[in-house]
Amino acid sequence: MNDPYCSQVCREAGEAQAGTADTVDVWLMLEYRGTWGPQVVTDNALDAAFRAWFEGYAETFRAQGKRVRPQFIKQQTSGELRLFTMEGERILQRAALDYDGFTRAADTQIADHLYFVCTHGQRDRCCSEFGMPVYRALRERLGDRVFQTSHLGGHRYAPNVLVAPNAVMYGRVSPDDLDGFLARTESGLMALEFARGRTCYEPAVQAAEILAAEHSSLIESRAESESRWAVVFEQRTVQLVGQPTLGVASCGDVKQKAGIAFSLAS
């Protein structure tokens, strides 16, 4: 008998997911049609010259103090390749027939919402088992605005979906949930029931935005103690408390991963 899926263990344990998204300022989504191994972003068949260009491109954002996350995406087996640069409310696209073409291509701005579903089964089996049905269901509804992506972080919240612009990470989205989910996301709103966090924010701010349903501009976040935070938004201040947690990190992993379960202070 196989071990249980880590995402099922996490869900059955009632592990909270608000405030669990990795913190990222700039997402670089590169279409890659080669084999996806466990560490595909660093272990792949891209040639050295393009690797150097891509790393240099990412470095232009890091030099500005921004946290950059390269991802590999896939959707089709032929035609132009795409590179998306996503930061805040802006999505830029480059299209090219080969990777060398990206070094010369111009950026065009994308107005539509894009959806990236983690299906990286070589990283964790939950991602393919539960991510692929969501990817297919979204493709049926939204067509070419939906992509498979490599590891987004947080296998235990699978299926994970990143929605741009504004890069909101969602977990535990199922095909049966898509009517309500898309009614929110396609309107530019946050689907709070599934939200893990807006990735430009630190975890406490992610959780405050979700738990208080407060989407005005962030002013500041203060850690008032090891387990209490004050998150100041333009329209209100949200007080949070945090409880340390331990939970399964991924399928087949005997080690437990530390986390924080955020809740609103009474």
C-alpha positions in Angstrom: 0.0 0.0 0.0 1.4 3.4 -0.9 2.0 6.1 1.7 -0.8 8.7 1.8 -0.4 11.9 -0.3 1.1 14.7 1.8 -1.6 17.1 0.6 -4.3 14.8 1.8 -2.6 14.5 5.2 -2.3 18.2 5.4 -5.9 18.8 4.5 -7.2 16.2 6.9 -5.2 17.7 9.7 -6.8 21.0 9.0 -3.5 22.7 8.4 -4.1 26.4 7.7 -2.7 27.7 4.4 -3.1 31.5 4.8 0.4 33.1 4.8 2.2 30.1 3.3 3.2 31.4 -0.2 6.9 31.9 -0.9 7.8 35.6 -1.1 8.6 36.6 -4.6 8.7 40.1 -6.3 9.4 39.0 -9.9 8.3 35.8 -11.5 10.2 34.6 -14.7 8.1 32.0 -16.4 10.2 30.3 -19.2 8.6 27.8 -21.6 10.7 24.6 -21.6 9.7 21.5 -23.6 12.4 19.2 -22.4 12.2 16.5 -19.7 11.3 17.8 -16.3 13.4 16.2 -13.6 13.1 17.0 -9.9 15.3 20.1 -10.2 14.4 21.1 -13.7 15.1 24.8 -13.4 18.8 24.1 -12.6 19.2 20.7 -14.2 18.1 20.9 -17.9 19.3 20.8 -21.5 19.5 24.5 -22.1 22.7 25.6 -23.7 25.3 27.5 -21.7 25.0 30.8 -23.7 21.2 31.0 -23.0 21.6 30.0 -19.4 24.1 32.9 -19.0 21.7 35.3 -20.6 18.7 34.1 -18.5 20.7 34.4 -15.3 21.9 37.8 -16.3 18.3 38.8 -17.0 17.2 37.7 -13.6 20.2 39.5 -12.1 18.9 42.8 -13.4 16.0 42.5 -11.0 18.1 41.2 -8.1 20.4 44.2 -8.5 17.3 46.3 -7.7 16.8 44.4 -4.4 13.9 42.3 -5.8 13.4 38.7 -5.0 13.3 36.7 -8.3 11.8 33.3 -8.9 12.6 31.5 -12.2 10.0 28.9 -13.2 9.7 26.5 -16.2 6.3 26.3 -17.8 4.8 24.2 -20.6 1.6 24.1 -22.6 2.3 23.2 -26.3 4.7 21.0 -28.2 5.4 23.3 -31.2 5.3 26.9 -32.3 6.8 29.9 -30.5 8.2 29.7 -27.1 7.1 32.2 -24.4 8.9 34.0 -21.6 6.7 35.9 -19.1 8.0 38.5 -16.7 5.5 39.1 -13.9 5.8 41.9 -11.4 2.9 43.4 -9.5 0.1 44.4 -11.9 2.3 44.0 -15.0 2.8 40.9 -17.2 5.3 41.2 -20.0 5.7 38.5 -22.7 8.5 37.7 -25.1 7.9 35.2 -27.9 10.6 33.5 -30.0 11.1 30.5 -32.2 14.1 29.4 -30.2 15.9 30.4 -27.0 18.4 32.5 -28.7 15.5 34.6 -30.0 14.6 35.7 -26.5 17.9 37.7 -26.3 16.6 39.9 -29.2 12.8 39.8 -28.8 10.8 42.8 -27.5 8.4 42.7 -24.6 4.7 43.1 -25.1 2.3 43.7 -22.2 -0.4 41.1 -21.5 -3.8 42.4 -20.2 -5.5 39.0 -19.5 -5.2 36.9 -16.4 -2.8 34.0 -16.7 -3.0 30.8 -14.6 0.0 28.6 -13.7 -0.8 25.2 -12.3 1.9 23.2 -10.6 2.1 19.7 -12.2 5.7 18.9 -11.3 5.3 15.3 -10.5 9.0 14.5 -10.5 9.3 16.9 -7.5 6.3 15.6 -5.6 3.6 13.1 -6.7 0.8 15.3 -5.3 1.6 17.9 -7.9 0.8 15.7 -10.9 -1.9 13.6 -9.2 -4.0 16.6 -8.2 -2.5 19.4 -10.4 -3.1 17.8 -13.8 -6.9 17.5 -13.4 -7.1 21.2 -12.4 -4.8 22.1 -15.4 -7.1 20.3 -17.8 -10.2 21.7 -16.4 -8.9 25.3 -16.5 -7.7 24.7 -20.1 -11.2 23.7 -21.1 -12.5 27.0 -19.7 -9.7 29.5 -20.4 -7.7 27.9 -23.2 -4.2 29.3 -23.9 -4.2 31.4 -20.7 -3.4 28.3 -18.6 0.1 26.7 -18.3 1.7 23.9 -16.4 4.5 25.1 -14.2 7.4 23.6 -12.2 7.5 23.5 -8.4 5.7 26.5 -6.8 6.5 25.5 -3.2 4.2 23.9 -0.8 3.4 20.4 -2.2 1.2 19.8 0.9 -1.3 22.4 -0.4 -1.6 20.8 -3.8 -3.1 21.5 -6.2 -1.4 24.9 -6.3 -2.3 27.6 -8.8 -0.5 30.9 -9.3 -2.7 33.6 -10.8 -1.3 36.8 -12.5 -1.3 39.7 -12.4 -0.6 40.4 -8.8 0.7 36.8 -8.4 -1.7 35.4 -5.8 -0.9 31.8 -4.8 -3.8 29.4 -4.3 -3.9 26.0 -2.8 -6.4 23.1 -2.6 -8.2 24.1 -5.8 -10.1 21.3 -7.3 -12.0 21.0 -10.6 -15.3 21.1 -8.7 -14.4 24.5 -7.2 -13.7 26.3 -10.5 -17.1 28.1 -10.9 -16.7 30.0 -7.7 -12.9 30.3 -8.0 -13.0 31.8 -11.5 -15.9 34.1 -10.6 -13.5 35.8 -8.2 -10.2 35.6 -10.0 -11.5 36.6 -13.4 -13.0 39.7 -11.8 -9.6 40.7 -10.3 -10.7 39.7 -6.8 -9.0 37.2 -4.4 -10.7 33.8 -4.0 -10.2 33.9 -0.2 -11.2 30.3 0.5 -8.3 29.0 -1.5 -5.7 31.8 -1.0 -2.3 31.0 0.3 -1.0 34.6 -0.2 0.0 37.4 -2.5 3.6 36.5 -3.1 5.0 40.1 -3.1 4.2 40.1 0.7 5.9 38.5 3.7 3.9 35.7 5.3 2.3 37.8 8.1 1.0 40.3 5.5 -0.3 37.5 3.3 -2.2 36.1 6.2 -3.6 39.5 7.3 -4.9 40.3 3.8 -6.6 36.9 3.6 -8.0 36.6 7.1 -9.3 40.1 7.3 -10.3 40.4 3.7 -8.4 43.7 3.5 -7.1 44.6 0.1 -6.1 48.3 0.5 -2.5 49.2 0.1 0.1 48.0 2.6 1.7 50.7 4.8 3.9 48.6 7.1 4.2 45.3 9.0 5.5 45.1 12.6 6.5 42.1 14.6 5.4 43.1 18.1 6.6 39.8 19.6 7.6 36.3 18.4 3.9 35.4 18.0 2.1 38.7 17.3 2.1 41.1 14.3 0.5 44.4 13.4 -0.1 44.8 9.7 -1.0 48.4 8.8 -3.0 48.7 5.6 -4.2 52.0 4.1 -7.7 51.5 5.5 -7.2 49.5 8.7 -4.7 47.8 11.0 -4.9 44.1 11.3 -3.6 42.3 14.5 -2.4 38.8 14.0 -1.3 36.0 16.4 0.7 33.0 15.2 0.9 29.5 16.6 4.0 27.3 15.7 3.1 24.2 13.7 4.8 21.0 12.5 3.6 19.1 9.5 4.6 16.7 6.8 6.6 18.6 4.1 6.2 16.3 1.1 5.3 12.8 0.1 7.7 10.2 1.5 9.4 12.7 3.7 9.8 11.5 7.3 10.9 14.9 8.5 8.4 17.5 9.6 8.4 21.1 8.5 7.9 24.0 10.9 5.4 26.6 10.1 3.1 29.2 11.6 -0.7 29.1 11.7 -1.9 32.7 11.7 -5.2 33.9 13.1 -6.8 37.2 13.8 -6.2 38.5 17.3 -9.4 38.7 19.3 
